[in-house]
């Protein structure tokens, strides 16, 4: 009976331990996946910031090319401008892939329209330079609408950057929490294994001690019974001998 109970205890401990390990492993895996996802978001966020900086740099480059051509009437300044315009469009296309923040999506669409309008304005400035003359081109380049366009691009870009910074802060906070949870689960796993091992070891030792004590008691009882039986046999033998001996 004791042997069967011991086996049941071992099986129950094994099942409970496995269930605990599975739960801890599931939680740890979940937190690790959150860490991986968070790191991917951080990398993506860095790409977005890099795209915004490249866009600003490419727009400035195009502006400088147009201004250099306007003030020198030297078309050699336009060398490489078409390539930069393509890069500007590529920067916008890259930003258009963002879909994780409604504010960013909204203002990237606005930025797209403003940048395309600015590129069209640059083309009109160059056309005006060759068709009408430098003064008309300067007036167009320095017009209030052109300045408002530049200011609008800066404002929209700042709004997008602020929105992305908030999202980045949220991602970093989430990564920090996931990291702490993963670390806690690792600690819980180690403590649980040690505790379960200690409990199982204590249970086995206690059971073995009880079995040893029971065996010792049985041996003592068996020894007493044998001694009693020996005394009985000796008594009967003596009585039989006395009976057979004539008076």
Helices and strands as residue ranges (DSSP letters): H 2-72, G 75-78, H 81-95, H 102-131, H 134-141, H 144-244
